[in-house]
Amino acid sequence: MTLLYEDVQVTEKQCTGFECSRCKAKHDAENFVEMQEMLYWRNTGGYGSVWGDGATVEVTLCQKCTLELFGDFATVHDA
């Protein structure tokens, strides 16, 4: 059997920045430190969830806000 091929055009989405859900600061892809250190969390609430059954919850935080919110609870291991 012979395989048949043809060229196709593919469109993809690329993250070009983000806005912090807490402080509303905007960071673009040129700020590579913020891009690599941002925290993005997405979850779907299950049965009995405080967010609501089936609700989608998303948060995007810059590194400053992540530290302020989670710093007291995070376990940091030296490299």
MDTraj code that builds the backbone (N, CA, C; nanometers):
import mdtraj as md
import numpy as np

residues = "MET THR LEU LEU TYR GLU ASP VAL GLN VAL THR GLU LYS GLN CYS THR GLY PHE GLU CYS SER ARG CYS LYS ALA LYS HIS ASP ALA GLU ASN PHE VAL GLU MET GLN GLU MET LEU TYR TRP ARG ASN THR GLY GLY TYR GLY SER VAL TRP GLY ASP GLY ALA THR VAL GLU VAL THR LEU CYS GLN LYS CYS THR LEU GLU LEU PHE GLY ASP PHE ALA THR VAL HIS ASP ALA".split()
xyz = np.array([
    [0.0849, -0.1176, 0.0000],
    [0.0000, 0.0000, 0.0000],
    [0.0893, 0.1237, 0.0000],
    [0.0552, 0.2206, -0.0794],
    [0.1314, 0.3442, -0.0906],
    [0.0673, 0.4510, -0.0034],
    [0.1490, 0.5217, 0.0716],
    [0.0997, 0.6327, 0.1528],
    [0.0925, 0.7584, 0.0679],
    [-0.0166, 0.8301, 0.0802],
    [-0.0358, 0.9534, 0.0043],
    [-0.0190, 1.0725, 0.0976],
    [0.0527, 1.1733, 0.0555],
    [0.0793, 1.2921, 0.1363],
    [0.0371, 1.4174, 0.0619],
    [-0.0001, 1.5175, 0.1361],
    [-0.0208, 1.6496, 0.0783],
    [0.0166, 1.7526, 0.1842],
    [0.0606, 1.8675, 0.1393],
    [0.0970, 1.9749, 0.2308],
    [-0.0293, 2.0394, 0.2859],
    [-0.0296, 2.0640, 0.4177],
    [-0.1417, 2.1320, 0.4821],
    [-0.0870, 2.2453, 0.5672],
    [-0.1664, 2.3504, 0.5805],
    [-0.1276, 2.4642, 0.6627],
    [-0.1872, 2.4446, 0.8023],
    [-0.1041, 2.4620, 0.9045],
    [-0.1477, 2.4432, 1.0422],
    [-0.1349, 2.5753, 1.1159],
    [-0.2393, 2.6113, 1.1884],
    [-0.2354, 2.7309, 1.2720],
    [-0.2228, 2.6866, 1.4165],
    [-0.1301, 2.7479, 1.4889],
    [-0.1143, 2.7134, 1.6295],
    [-0.1174, 2.8389, 1.7140],
    [-0.1585, 2.8226, 1.8398],
    [-0.1584, 2.9343, 1.9328],
    [-0.0280, 2.9313, 2.0109],
    [0.0241, 3.0496, 2.0353],
    [0.1480, 3.0618, 2.1102],
    [0.1271, 3.1659, 2.2187],
    [0.1692, 3.1348, 2.3393],
    [0.1550, 3.2294, 2.4500],
    [0.2525, 3.3450, 2.4283],
    [0.2004, 3.4672, 2.4214],
    [0.2841, 3.5847, 2.3972],
    [0.2910, 3.6758, 2.5191],
    [0.2349, 3.6308, 2.6296],
    [0.2381, 3.7089, 2.7519],
    [0.1243, 3.6685, 2.8429],
    [0.1125, 3.7391, 2.9550],
    [0.0053, 3.7108, 3.0482],
    [-0.0237, 3.8334, 3.1341],
    [-0.1419, 3.8334, 3.1942],
    [-0.1804, 3.9353, 3.2912],
    [-0.2021, 3.8653, 3.4246],
    [-0.1376, 3.9136, 3.5289],
    [-0.1502, 3.8554, 3.6619],
    [-0.2941, 3.8735, 3.7111],
    [-0.3534, 3.7652, 3.7577],
    [-0.4911, 3.7689, 3.8066],
    [-0.5050, 3.8541, 3.9326],
    [-0.3972, 3.8717, 4.0052],
    [-0.4029, 3.9444, 4.1321],
    [-0.3686, 4.0922, 4.1159],
    [-0.2478, 4.1225, 4.0668],
    [-0.2026, 4.2623, 4.0605],
    [-0.2319, 4.3278, 3.9257],
    [-0.2763, 4.2485, 3.8285],
    [-0.3133, 4.2952, 3.6942],
    [-0.1949, 4.3444, 3.6112],
    [-0.0718, 4.3210, 3.6570],
    [0.0463, 4.3579, 3.5785],
    [0.0512, 4.2714, 3.4532],
    [0.0893, 4.3313, 3.3419],
    [0.0994, 4.2596, 3.2149],
    [0.2458, 4.2346, 3.1830],
    [0.2744, 4.1149, 3.1384],
    [0.4105, 4.0751, 3.1045],
    [0.4078, 4.0113, 2.9661],
    [0.5018, 4.0511, 2.8801],
    [0.5062, 3.9926, 2.7470],
    [0.6195, 3.8909, 2.7385],
    [0.6256, 3.8225, 2.6269],
    [0.7214, 3.7139, 2.6094],
    [0.8662, 3.7607, 2.6147],
    [0.8905, 3.8889, 2.5895],
    [1.0276, 3.9402, 2.5976],
    [1.0796, 3.9391, 2.7413],
    [0.9886, 3.9438, 2.8385],
    [1.0280, 3.9355, 2.9790],
    [1.0337, 3.7868, 3.0158],
    [1.1403, 3.7202, 2.9707],
    [1.1480, 3.5753, 2.9827],
    [1.1513, 3.5276, 3.1274],
    [1.2034, 3.6101, 3.2196],
    [1.2065, 3.5687, 3.3600],
    [1.0638, 3.5562, 3.4135],
    [0.9799, 3.6564, 3.3886],
    [0.8403, 3.6480, 3.4333],
    [0.7666, 3.5347, 3.3626],
    [0.7941, 3.5140, 3.2363],
    [0.7262, 3.4072, 3.1619],
    [0.7607, 3.2695, 3.2188],
    [0.8862, 3.2493, 3.2554],
    [0.9233, 3.1169, 3.3062],
    [0.8859, 3.0986, 3.4524],
    [0.8651, 3.2070, 3.5266],
    [0.8345, 3.1975, 3.6682],
    [0.6866, 3.2158, 3.7012],
    [0.6040, 3.2455, 3.6008],
    [0.4611, 3.2635, 3.6291],
    [0.4006, 3.1322, 3.6764],
    [0.2938, 3.1432, 3.7524],
    [0.2199, 3.0259, 3.7967],
    [0.0839, 3.0293, 3.7273],
    [0.0526, 2.9243, 3.6536],
    [-0.0776, 2.9120, 3.5878],
    [-0.1421, 2.7862, 3.6407],
    [-0.2659, 2.7990, 3.6900],
    [-0.3388, 2.6856, 3.7445],
    [-0.4781, 2.6841, 3.6860],
    [-0.5198, 2.5671, 3.6413],
    [-0.6549, 2.5487, 3.5882],
    [-0.7085, 2.4185, 3.6444],
    [-0.8341, 2.4212, 3.6865],
    [-0.8940, 2.3038, 3.7472],
    [-1.0430, 2.3013, 3.7146],
    [-1.0996, 2.1826, 3.7138],
    [-1.2434, 2.1661, 3.6984],
    [-1.2981, 2.1118, 3.8289],
    [-1.3943, 2.1842, 3.8854],
    [-1.4525, 2.1427, 4.0124],
    [-1.5270, 2.0118, 3.9993],
    [-1.5042, 1.9249, 4.0951],
    [-1.5730, 1.7959, 4.0976],
    [-1.6964, 1.8024, 4.1857],
    [-1.7539, 1.6877, 4.2100],
    [-1.8733, 1.6791, 4.2929],
    [-1.8447, 1.7362, 4.4320],
    [-1.9250, 1.8312, 4.4755],
    [-1.9091, 1.8917, 4.6072],
    [-1.7997, 1.9972, 4.6153],
    [-1.7437, 2.0372, 4.5022],
    [-1.6360, 2.1361, 4.5015],
    [-1.6847, 2.2716, 4.5540],
    [-1.5980, 2.3417, 4.6260],
    [-1.6320, 2.4771, 4.6725],
    [-1.6467, 2.5725, 4.5550],
    [-1.5885, 2.5371, 4.4402],
    [-1.5972, 2.6209, 4.3204],
    [-1.7274, 2.5969, 4.2441],
    [-1.7880, 2.4823, 4.2657],
    [-1.9094, 2.4448, 4.1939],
    [-1.8848, 2.3224, 4.1083],
    [-1.9826, 2.2363, 4.1025],
    [-1.9704, 2.1141, 4.0233],
    [-1.9491, 2.1473, 3.8761],
    [-1.8385, 2.1020, 3.8210],
    [-1.8091, 2.1219, 3.6800],
    [-1.7569, 2.2600, 3.6440],
    [-1.7415, 2.3489, 3.7441],
    [-1.6912, 2.4837, 3.7158],
    [-1.5437, 2.4783, 3.6788],
    [-1.5043, 2.5584, 3.5814],
    [-1.3635, 2.5711, 3.5459],
    [-1.3059, 2.6906, 3.6204],
    [-1.1937, 2.6686, 3.6890],
    [-1.1278, 2.7728, 3.7674],
    [-0.9881, 2.7923, 3.7109],
    [-0.9506, 2.9183, 3.6851],
    [-0.8173, 2.9487, 3.6333],
    [-0.7572, 3.0643, 3.7120],
    [-0.6275, 3.0595, 3.7317],
    [-0.5549, 3.1711, 3.7918],
    [-0.4161, 3.1765, 3.7290],
    [-0.3695, 3.2969, 3.7019],
    [-0.2353, 3.3208, 3.6498],
    [-0.1713, 3.4244, 3.7411],
    [-0.0564, 3.3907, 3.7979],
    [0.0093, 3.4801, 3.8926],
    [0.1535, 3.5085, 3.8507],
    [0.1944, 3.6337, 3.8679],
    [0.3352, 3.6686, 3.8470],
    [0.4145, 3.6148, 3.9665],
    [0.5457, 3.6141, 3.9535],
    [0.6272, 3.5556, 4.0606],
    [0.6165, 3.6334, 4.1908],
    [0.5989, 3.7645, 4.1843],
    [0.5853, 3.8455, 4.3067],
    [0.4585, 3.8067, 4.3830],
    [0.3469, 3.7975, 4.3121],
    [0.2210, 3.7613, 4.3767],
    [0.2225, 3.6169, 4.4254],
    [0.2866, 3.5281, 4.3501],
    [0.2986, 3.3887, 4.3931],
    [0.3738, 3.3815, 4.5259],
    [0.4834, 3.4546, 4.5361],
    [0.5609, 3.4556, 4.6591],
    [0.4794, 3.5126, 4.7755],
    [0.4089, 3.6235, 4.7513],
    [0.3291, 3.6846, 4.8573],
    [0.2169, 3.5934, 4.9057],
    [0.1550, 3.5199, 4.8148],
    [0.0427, 3.4341, 4.8523],
    [0.0849, 3.2989, 4.9087],
    [0.1922, 3.2409, 4.8552],
    [0.2297, 3.1040, 4.8924],
    [0.3635, 3.0937, 4.9664],
    [0.4351, 3.2035, 4.9787],
    [0.5685, 3.1981, 5.0385],
    [0.5737, 3.1356, 5.1759],
    [0.4744, 3.1621, 5.2592],
    [0.4740, 3.1056, 5.3950],
    [0.4473, 2.9554, 5.3963],
    [0.3946, 2.9015, 5.2865],
    [0.3560, 2.7603, 5.2836],
    [0.4459, 2.6769, 5.1932],
    [0.5278, 2.7407, 5.1130],
    [0.6102, 2.6696, 5.0155],
    [0.7334, 2.6089, 5.0817],
    [0.7708, 2.4935, 5.0332],
    [0.8966, 2.4308, 5.0736],
    [0.9948, 2.4549, 4.9589],
    [1.1025, 2.5266, 4.9867],
    [1.2001, 2.5608, 4.8842],
    [1.3245, 2.4753, 4.9061],
    [1.3651, 2.4060, 4.8010],
    [1.4848, 2.3223, 4.8043],
    [1.5942, 2.3929, 4.7265],
    [1.7101, 2.4126, 4.7866],
    [1.8217, 2.4767, 4.7177],
    [1.8670, 2.3897, 4.6001],
    [1.9142, 2.4573, 4.4964],
    [1.9599, 2.3862, 4.3763],
    [2.0886, 2.3120, 4.4015],
])
top = md.Topology()
chain = top.add_chain()
for i, resn in enumerate(residues, 1):
    res = top.add_residue(resn, chain, resSeq=i)
    for name in ("N", "CA", "C"):
        top.add_atom(name, md.element.get_by_symbol(name[0]), res)
traj = md.Trajectory(xyz[None], top)
